[in-house]
Amino acid sequence: MSLHIKICCIASQEEMLLAHAAGANAVGLVSAMPSGPGVIDETTIARVAAAAPTELDRFLLTSLTDPREIVAQHARCRTRTIQLCRSVEPLAFPILRAALGDVQLVQVIHVEGEENLEEARRYSVLADALLLDSGRPNAKVPELGGTGRTHDWSLAARIVQEVPCPVWLAGGLGPHNAAQAIAQVRPHGLDICSGVRTNGQLDAKKLQAFVAAARGGVRAG
């Protein structure tokens, strides 16, 4: 199997280049969120996205749900992919497709229980990919990612098996469990933020260890 690696919460051009040099396929750029790490302003997102090597995918993480607002945000940030961190109404997808052209749409599913299996099935025919994370979108202060927690990987594996689109796995990943995650879930890619950081800064040693563990997990599988 092939595996994609996304390094999220990128804060600068230097971090983006460090992730690319370590072997990442994509980086995540976090816009305004109700909580969580990694938020940067849209000017910085646009600058980092424009400076990225062509082969490196750039994800804009958005908490917006109104398609008109998402389109306007994309016009300011200009990434190749948009990661929808809240559930977006299904009817929004045709609007986004018409306005955004070939921009990829990745819908986040915050895995909390069996109900998310049907949610994943529903979005799998609308989005280009799903990303399974460990947020709590209905909490008093919504958590939309970057929690450092794992979720039920047996349920994640069922989602991967049952939906037709690629599925990313996020939440509580690190060098210590990357191979296990790959073996159990068989995702399209792994997405990591806090697990490769020290005091909020991207840590080159942790980053290299994670990429090595993930690639080793693929070879073992």
C-alpha positions in Angstrom: 0.0 0.0 0.0 1.1 3.6 -0.5 0.7 6.1 2.3 0.4 9.9 2.3 1.7 11.9 5.2 0.3 15.3 6.2 2.0 17.5 8.7 -0.6 19.9 10.2 -0.5 23.2 12.2 2.3 24.5 9.9 3.1 28.0 11.2 5.7 29.4 8.7 7.5 28.9 5.5 10.4 27.4 7.4 8.1 24.7 9.0 6.6 24.0 5.6 10.0 23.4 4.1 11.1 21.2 7.1 8.0 19.0 6.6 8.7 18.7 2.9 12.3 17.8 3.4 11.3 15.1 5.9 9.1 13.4 3.3 5.6 14.9 3.9 3.1 14.8 1.0 1.0 17.6 2.4 0.9 20.3 5.0 -2.1 21.7 6.9 -2.6 25.5 7.4 -5.1 26.3 10.2 -7.4 29.3 9.9 -9.5 30.7 12.7 -10.9 27.9 15.0 -13.0 28.0 18.3 -10.1 26.2 20.1 -7.0 24.2 19.5 -3.4 24.7 18.3 -1.8 26.0 15.1 -4.0 28.9 14.1 -2.3 31.4 11.9 -3.7 34.4 10.0 -4.9 34.2 6.4 -2.0 36.4 5.1 0.5 33.8 6.5 -1.5 30.9 5.0 -1.5 32.5 1.6 2.2 33.3 1.8 3.1 29.7 2.9 0.8 28.1 0.3 2.3 30.2 -2.5 5.9 29.3 -1.5 5.3 25.5 -1.3 6.9 23.2 -3.8 4.5 22.1 -6.5 4.4 18.5 -5.4 3.5 19.4 -1.8 -0.3 19.6 -1.2 -1.5 22.5 0.9 -4.7 22.1 3.0 -6.6 25.1 4.3 -8.3 24.0 7.6 -11.5 26.0 7.9 -14.2 26.0 10.6 -16.6 27.8 8.2 -19.7 26.1 7.0 -21.4 28.7 4.7 -20.3 27.9 1.2 -20.1 31.6 0.2 -17.8 32.3 3.1 -15.6 29.2 2.3 -15.3 30.4 -1.3 -14.3 33.9 -0.1 -11.8 32.5 2.3 -10.2 30.3 -0.4 -9.9 33.4 -2.6 -7.8 34.9 0.1 -5.7 31.8 1.0 -5.4 30.0 -2.3 -4.6 26.4 -1.2 -5.0 23.3 -3.3 -7.3 21.5 -0.8 -9.8 22.7 1.7 -10.3 20.6 4.9 -13.9 21.2 6.3 -13.5 20.8 10.0 -17.2 21.1 10.8 -20.0 19.2 9.1 -21.1 21.1 6.0 -24.6 20.7 4.6 -24.7 18.3 1.7 -26.3 20.9 -0.5 -23.2 23.1 0.0 -21.0 20.7 -2.0 -22.4 21.5 -5.5 -22.0 25.2 -4.7 -18.4 24.7 -3.7 -17.7 22.5 -6.7 -19.1 25.2 -9.1 -17.1 28.0 -7.5 -13.8 26.3 -6.7 -13.2 24.2 -9.8 -10.5 21.5 -9.1 -9.9 22.4 -5.5 -10.2 19.2 -3.4 -12.7 19.0 -0.6 -11.9 16.9 2.5 -14.7 16.5 5.1 -13.6 15.8 8.7 -15.5 13.2 10.6 -15.0 13.5 14.4 -15.2 9.8 15.4 -17.2 9.6 18.7 -19.5 6.6 18.1 -21.4 4.3 15.7 -23.4 7.2 14.4 -20.3 8.4 12.6 -20.3 5.4 10.3 -23.5 6.6 8.6 -22.1 10.2 8.6 -19.0 8.9 6.8 -21.1 7.0 4.2 -23.1 10.1 3.5 -20.1 12.4 3.0 -18.0 9.9 1.1 -20.0 10.4 -2.1 -19.8 14.2 -1.7 -16.2 14.9 -0.7 -13.0 14.0 -2.4 -11.7 12.4 0.8 -12.6 12.0 4.5 -10.4 12.8 7.5 -11.1 10.9 10.7 -10.2 13.0 13.8 -10.9 13.0 17.6 -12.6 16.3 18.1 -15.7 17.1 20.0 -17.6 19.5 17.7 -20.7 19.7 20.0 -18.7 20.5 23.1 -19.5 23.9 24.9 -16.2 25.1 23.3 -16.0 23.0 20.1 -12.9 21.0 19.5 -12.3 20.6 15.8 -8.8 19.0 15.8 -5.4 19.1 17.4 -6.5 17.3 20.5 -3.7 14.8 20.7 -6.2 12.1 21.5 -6.8 8.9 19.6 -10.3 7.6 18.9 -11.7 4.1 18.3 -9.6 2.7 15.5 -11.8 -0.3 15.0 -14.6 2.1 14.0 -12.1 4.0 11.8 -11.2 0.7 10.1 -14.8 0.0 9.4 -15.2 3.4 7.8 -12.1 2.8 5.6 -13.5 -0.5 4.5 -17.0 0.8 3.7 -16.6 4.1 1.9 -15.4 4.6 -1.7 -13.2 7.6 -1.2 -9.7 8.0 0.4 -9.6 8.3 4.2 -7.0 10.1 6.3 -6.4 9.2 9.9 -5.7 11.9 12.5 -5.7 12.1 16.3 -3.1 11.2 18.8 -0.6 9.9 16.3 3.2 9.7 16.8 6.3 7.6 16.1 5.1 5.2 18.8 1.9 4.2 17.2 2.2 5.0 13.5 2.8 1.4 12.4 -0.1 0.2 14.5 -2.4 2.8 13.0 -1.5 1.7 9.5 -1.8 -2.0 10.3 -5.2 -1.6 12.0 -6.9 1.1 10.0 -5.3 0.9 6.5 -5.8 4.6 5.8 -4.9 6.6 2.7 -2.8 8.8 4.9 -1.8 9.9 8.4 -2.2 13.4 9.6 -0.3 14.7 12.6 0.1 18.0 14.5 1.1 17.9 18.2 2.9 14.5 18.0 5.8 16.1 16.1 6.1 19.3 18.1 8.1 20.4 21.2 6.8 23.4 23.1 4.6 24.2 20.1 7.5 24.2 17.6 8.0 21.6 14.8 10.6 19.3 16.1 12.9 17.9 13.3 13.9 14.8 15.2 10.3 13.9 16.1 9.2 14.7 12.5 11.9 12.4 11.0 11.0 9.6 13.6 7.4 9.8 12.7 8.0 9.7 8.9 10.4 6.8 9.4 7.9 4.9 11.6 5.0 5.5 9.1 7.1 4.4 6.1 8.3 1.4 8.0 4.7 0.5 8.9 3.8 0.5 5.2 6.7 -1.9 4.4 5.8 -4.2 7.2 2.2 -4.3 6.0 
